[in-house]
Amino acid sequence: MRYTDRITLHKTLGRQYDPSQGKTVIAVDDGVVLPCNLSRLGIENTATAFGSVEKEIVVARLQFLYTDDVDKAVISDQKYKILKHIPHKRKSVFYLEGVDEWT
């Protein structure tokens, strides 16, 4: 398996209302950039795991175990929310759903 893609993992630091934008703004840390292997989850597996075929789920596999607490990700300037993090003995798997803005 090739780990040629890059994922930036972020943790939410807080939420604050910004009157100039008229909405709540999410503050995240600087993040950590890691090599990963990306693939899409099939329709049948999406329906089984998440109960809906409407979602498009991306699977990010890391080459090593990642134990920090994160809830947001960025891949190629596309924002994702982390639906599920599965730590294995020697590697980690993240199930991601693409979003326009973090909530």
Buried (B, 14 or more C-beta within 10 A) or exposed (E): EEBEBEBBBBBBEEEEEEEEEEEEEBEBEEBEEBEBBBEEBEEEEBBEBBEEEEBEBBBBBBBEEBEEEBBBBBBEEEBBEBBEBEEEEEBBBBBBBBEEEBE
